[in-house]
Amino acid sequence: MEKRVGTVIIQINSHEEVAHLNDILSQHGDIILGRQGLPRSNGKNLISLILEGTTDQIGSLTGQLGRLDGIQVKSVLLKNS
């Protein structure tokens, strides 16, 4: 299956699921090329990820993150040419 590059933006609205979030990110560490955390004064912290993987791998990551309470996830994928 063709690999793609992409980015994922994660907004943390509630810190109750942060431990689960970090566990999920660790499980998918093989497709994460970069990670940047941005603390914000309003308490809604952001994490941006740069990824390279198949659509199935990236979908698995974003799907698991999207099921966490208090977490919002958006992704953008490009063809890896």
MDTraj code that builds the backbone (N, CA, C; nanometers):
import mdtraj as md
import numpy as np

residues = "MET GLU LYS ARG VAL GLY THR VAL ILE ILE GLN ILE ASN SER HIS GLU GLU VAL ALA HIS LEU ASN ASP ILE LEU SER GLN HIS GLY ASP ILE ILE LEU GLY ARG GLN GLY LEU PRO ARG SER ASN GLY LYS ASN LEU ILE SER LEU ILE LEU GLU GLY THR THR ASP GLN ILE GLY SER LEU THR GLY GLN LEU GLY ARG LEU ASP GLY ILE GLN VAL LYS SER VAL LEU LEU LYS ASN SER".split()
xyz = np.array([
    [0.0841, -0.1175, 0.0000],
    [0.0000, 0.0000, 0.0000],
    [0.0894, 0.1250, 0.0000],
    [0.0455, 0.2244, -0.0730],
    [0.1230, 0.3470, -0.0877],
    [0.1295, 0.4262, 0.0422],
    [0.2489, 0.4752, 0.0736],
    [0.2656, 0.5591, 0.1918],
    [0.2306, 0.7032, 0.1579],
    [0.1853, 0.7740, 0.2588],
    [0.1514, 0.9152, 0.2462],
    [0.2192, 0.9923, 0.3578],
    [0.2396, 1.1205, 0.3320],
    [0.2861, 1.2093, 0.4374],
    [0.1677, 1.2971, 0.4772],
    [0.1690, 1.3405, 0.6006],
    [0.0575, 1.4223, 0.6461],
    [0.0860, 1.4862, 0.7794],
    [-0.0109, 1.5620, 0.8230],
    [-0.0029, 1.6262, 0.9528],
    [-0.1325, 1.6018, 1.0284],
    [-0.1205, 1.5966, 1.1576],
    [-0.2360, 1.5807, 1.2460],
    [-0.2269, 1.6888, 1.3522],
    [-0.3371, 1.7585, 1.3734],
    [-0.3469, 1.8567, 1.4806],
    [-0.4386, 1.7977, 1.5875],
    [-0.3907, 1.7980, 1.7099],
    [-0.4669, 1.7437, 1.8229],
    [-0.4898, 1.8577, 1.9216],
    [-0.6163, 1.8815, 1.9544],
    [-0.6487, 1.9805, 2.0580],
    [-0.6946, 1.9065, 2.1819],
    [-0.6317, 1.9373, 2.2926],
    [-0.6633, 1.8722, 2.4204],
    [-0.7521, 1.9672, 2.4995],
    [-0.8801, 1.9332, 2.5080],
    [-0.9762, 2.0152, 2.5803],
    [-0.9884, 1.9740, 2.7265],
    [-0.9521, 1.8503, 2.7561],
    [-0.9591, 1.7963, 2.8915],
    [-0.8357, 1.7096, 2.9140],
    [-0.7720, 1.7243, 3.0275],
    [-0.6479, 1.6507, 3.0531],
    [-0.6708, 1.5108, 3.1093],
    [-0.7950, 1.4691, 3.1212],
    [-0.8256, 1.3377, 3.1778],
    [-0.7734, 1.2229, 3.0916],
    [-0.7658, 1.2423, 2.9613],
    [-0.7263, 1.1345, 2.8692],
    [-0.5826, 1.1477, 2.8182],
    [-0.5041, 1.2378, 2.8759],
    [-0.3686, 1.2622, 2.8246],
    [-0.2814, 1.1373, 2.8349],
    [-0.2943, 1.0608, 2.9401],
    [-0.2145, 0.9381, 2.9532],
    [-0.2484, 0.8408, 2.8404],
    [-0.3783, 0.8257, 2.8092],
    [-0.4189, 0.7389, 2.6988],
    [-0.3685, 0.7937, 2.5654],
    [-0.3750, 0.9245, 2.5476],
    [-0.3252, 0.9883, 2.4263],
    [-0.1780, 0.9551, 2.4056],
    [-0.0985, 0.9709, 2.5091],
    [0.0452, 0.9415, 2.4988],
    [0.0714, 0.7939, 2.4718],
    [-0.0094, 0.7048, 2.5292],
    [0.0043, 0.5616, 2.5010],
    [-0.0218, 0.5325, 2.3535],
    [-0.1265, 0.5941, 2.2980],
    [-0.1608, 0.5737, 2.1568],
    [-0.0497, 0.6269, 2.0673],
    [0.0026, 0.7449, 2.0996],
    [0.1116, 0.8008, 2.0201],
    [0.2348, 0.7104, 2.0248],
    [0.2641, 0.6540, 2.1404],
    [0.3789, 0.5625, 2.1533],
    [0.3593, 0.4369, 2.0691],
    [0.2369, 0.3854, 2.0650],
    [0.2078, 0.2658, 1.9860],
    [0.2265, 0.2905, 1.8366],
    [0.2106, 0.4162, 1.7937],
    [0.2224, 0.4510, 1.6524],
    [0.3514, 0.5288, 1.6239],
    [0.4496, 0.5156, 1.7103],
    [0.5746, 0.5894, 1.6974],
    [0.6491, 0.5643, 1.5675],
    [0.6261, 0.4491, 1.5058],
    [0.6967, 0.4169, 1.3819],
    [0.6522, 0.5027, 1.2632],
    [0.5369, 0.5687, 1.2712],
    [0.4928, 0.6546, 1.1605],
    [0.5053, 0.8035, 1.1943],
    [0.5449, 0.8353, 1.3166],
    [0.5569, 0.9753, 1.3583],
    [0.6989, 1.0242, 1.3297],
    [0.7077, 1.1231, 1.2410],
    [0.8376, 1.1811, 1.2069],
    [0.8728, 1.2972, 1.2987],
    [0.7724, 1.3702, 1.3448],
    [0.7952, 1.4847, 1.4320],
    [0.6730, 1.5142, 1.5169],
    [0.6980, 1.5727, 1.6327],
    [0.5906, 1.6049, 1.7266],
    [0.6246, 1.7373, 1.7928],
    [0.5260, 1.8269, 1.7987],
    [0.5452, 1.9558, 1.8650],
    [0.4254, 1.9817, 1.9542],
    [0.4520, 2.0138, 2.0799],
    [0.3462, 2.0482, 2.1733],
    [0.3433, 2.1982, 2.1976],
    [0.2234, 2.2534, 2.2004],
    [0.2062, 2.3972, 2.2212],
    [0.1110, 2.4213, 2.3377],
    [0.1632, 2.4602, 2.4537],
    [0.0739, 2.4939, 2.5644],
    [0.0055, 2.6272, 2.5359],
    [-0.1194, 2.6393, 2.5772],
    [-0.1933, 2.7633, 2.5545],
    [-0.2526, 2.8103, 2.6861],
    [-0.2656, 2.9398, 2.6994],
    [-0.3143, 2.9983, 2.8246],
    [-0.4613, 2.9665, 2.8506],
    [-0.5375, 2.9321, 2.7475],
    [-0.6792, 2.8994, 2.7670],
    [-0.6997, 2.7544, 2.8122],
    [-0.5916, 2.6799, 2.8309],
    [-0.6014, 2.5419, 2.8780],
    [-0.6249, 2.4394, 2.7687],
    [-0.6498, 2.4842, 2.6450],
    [-0.6714, 2.3927, 2.5330],
    [-0.5388, 2.3788, 2.4576],
    [-0.4576, 2.2868, 2.5028],
    [-0.3242, 2.2678, 2.4470],
    [-0.3310, 2.1974, 2.3121],
    [-0.2276, 2.2188, 2.2312],
    [-0.2212, 2.1613, 2.0971],
    [-0.0980, 2.0734, 2.0817],
    [-0.1135, 1.9677, 2.0025],
    [-0.0018, 1.8849, 1.9601],
    [-0.0116, 1.8745, 1.8087],
    [0.0983, 1.8997, 1.7393],
    [0.1011, 1.8781, 1.5948],
    [0.1980, 1.7641, 1.5657],
    [0.1572, 1.6784, 1.4734],
    [0.2369, 1.5630, 1.4342],
    [0.2639, 1.5677, 1.2845],
    [0.3829, 1.5282, 1.2444],
    [0.4146, 1.5038, 1.1048],
    [0.4279, 1.3519, 1.0915],
    [0.3548, 1.2933, 0.9963],
    [0.3470, 1.1485, 0.9834],
    [0.3883, 1.1027, 0.8452],
    [0.4329, 0.9778, 0.8371],
    [0.4510, 0.9094, 0.7103],
    [0.4105, 0.7645, 0.7306],
    [0.3058, 0.7244, 0.6590],
    [0.2568, 0.5880, 0.6718],
    [0.1461, 0.5623, 0.5724],
    [0.0947, 0.4413, 0.5747],
    [-0.0183, 0.4084, 0.4872],
    [-0.1438, 0.4749, 0.5424],
    [-0.2458, 0.4844, 0.4582],
    [-0.3714, 0.5427, 0.5050],
    [-0.4312, 0.4584, 0.6181],
    [-0.4092, 0.3283, 0.6151],
    [-0.4578, 0.2418, 0.7233],
    [-0.3878, 0.2736, 0.8554],
    [-0.2560, 0.2915, 0.8511],
    [-0.1813, 0.3232, 0.9733],
    [-0.2233, 0.4596, 1.0301],
    [-0.2324, 0.5581, 0.9421],
    [-0.2691, 0.6921, 0.9869],
    [-0.4139, 0.6936, 1.0351],
    [-0.5009, 0.6236, 0.9659],
    [-0.6407, 0.6128, 1.0074],
    [-0.6565, 0.5456, 1.1419],
    [-0.5743, 0.4448, 1.1682],
    [-0.5769, 0.3775, 1.2978],
    [-0.5402, 0.4746, 1.4094],
    [-0.4348, 0.5518, 1.3871],
    [-0.3918, 0.6502, 1.4866],
    [-0.4998, 0.7548, 1.5108],
    [-0.5482, 0.8181, 1.4049],
    [-0.6458, 0.9259, 1.4228],
    [-0.7793, 0.8734, 1.4751],
    [-0.8160, 0.7531, 1.4353],
    [-0.9395, 0.6932, 1.4852],
    [-0.9355, 0.6685, 1.6351],
    [-0.8232, 0.6142, 1.6829],
    [-0.8092, 0.5890, 1.8262],
    [-0.8083, 0.7195, 1.9049],
    [-0.7380, 0.8208, 1.8518],
    [-0.7334, 0.9496, 1.9205],
    [-0.8707, 1.0158, 1.9221],
    [-0.9436, 1.0056, 1.8120],
    [-1.0745, 1.0687, 1.8011],
    [-1.1782, 1.0109, 1.8949],
    [-1.1565, 0.8893, 1.9426],
    [-1.2504, 0.8273, 2.0365],
    [-1.2267, 0.8691, 2.1820],
    [-1.1192, 0.9420, 2.2079],
    [-1.0911, 0.9859, 2.3451],
    [-1.1769, 1.1075, 2.3792],
    [-1.2350, 1.1066, 2.4987],
    [-1.3143, 1.2207, 2.5447],
    [-1.2241, 1.3418, 2.5659],
    [-1.2705, 1.4586, 2.5223],
    [-1.1960, 1.5813, 2.5445],
    [-1.0815, 1.6044, 2.4485],
    [-1.0749, 1.5235, 2.3413],
    [-0.9678, 1.5349, 2.2418],
    [-1.0317, 1.5567, 2.1050],
    [-0.9837, 1.6577, 2.0312],
    [-1.0269, 1.6804, 1.8933],
    [-0.9087, 1.6546, 1.8007],
    [-0.9359, 1.5948, 1.6853],
    [-0.8286, 1.5563, 1.5921],
    [-0.8697, 1.5942, 1.4495],
    [-0.7752, 1.6535, 1.3773],
    [-0.7922, 1.6806, 1.2343],
    [-0.6646, 1.6400, 1.1629],
    [-0.6811, 1.5817, 1.0436],
    [-0.5626, 1.5387, 0.9693],
    [-0.5715, 1.5840, 0.8242],
    [-0.4546, 1.5982, 0.7639],
    [-0.4393, 1.6301, 0.6221],
    [-0.3322, 1.5382, 0.5674],
    [-0.3610, 1.4713, 0.4565],
    [-0.2657, 1.3777, 0.3976],
    [-0.2321, 1.4187, 0.2548],
    [-0.1087, 1.3967, 0.2161],
    [-0.0614, 1.4192, 0.0797],
    [-0.0086, 1.2887, 0.0241],
    [-0.0125, 1.2755, -0.1065],
    [0.0520, 1.1597, -0.1691],
    [0.2015, 1.1780, -0.1550],
    [0.2714, 1.0712, -0.1252],
    [0.4160, 1.0730, -0.1100],
    [0.4779, 1.0489, -0.2477],
    [0.5176, 1.1558, -0.3132],
    [0.5721, 1.1402, -0.4491],
    [0.7214, 1.1569, -0.4533],
])
top = md.Topology()
chain = top.add_chain()
for i, resn in enumerate(residues, 1):
    res = top.add_residue(resn, chain, resSeq=i)
    for name in ("N", "CA", "C"):
        top.add_atom(name, md.element.get_by_symbol(name[0]), res)
traj = md.Trajectory(xyz[None], top)
